[in-house]
Amino acid sequence: MTRHSDSYRTPARLFHWLIAVLVLLMIPAGLIMTQKGIARPLQDALFLFHKNMGVILIPLILLRLIYRLRHPAPPLPSCIPAWQRSAASVSHWLLYLLLIVMPISGFIRVRAGGFPIELLDRLGVGPWLAKSDALADAAKGLHYAAGMALIALLALHIGAALQHGLIRRDGVWTRIWPPLRPRS
């Protein structure tokens, strides 16, 4: 497979899009499941999805971060101004941070709250945390704040990607998309 030096490698692309799809599914599920007045079966299904997908995301995000540390991002095109390079670097590292904080704070909130995580329970993984309302409440607050920050940062990230892909057409979009390119 031909890979230009300014493009991400295939594993980075696959990590990016797999995690992006899962996170973009988790956000509406998380926002809807906590609303008052929704039908209990829907709420239960959303909680099941959200909790268990969070468990799946933890190792995926950690693997992605390890891969990223071992395979630095390719350089941005020379036409990108220095302030945009800095903004891109800071926003990407903040995304990584929030992608770690979100599932860990969610895990702590659920387990310290005394609730099940069905996937882990089925695998025989213990709760790891004693029930603690104070810890559960702190984790809930962190999860909410980090979630709102993640939504804002993702909006910025997606907006910048669309601007580069649809308006500037400067090659930034094609560095990460599509996840698989046809053989040359």
Protein Blocks (a to p, Z undefined) as FASTA:
>chain_A
ZZdfkbccfklmmmmmmmmmmmmmmmmmmmmmmpghiafklmmmmmmmmmmmmmmmmmmm
mmmmmmmmmmccddddfklcfklmmmmmmmmmmmmmmmmmmmmmmmmmmmmnopacfklm
mnopafkiacdfklmmmmmmmmmmmmmmmmmmmmmmmmmmmmmmmmnonommmmmpcfbd
cdZZ
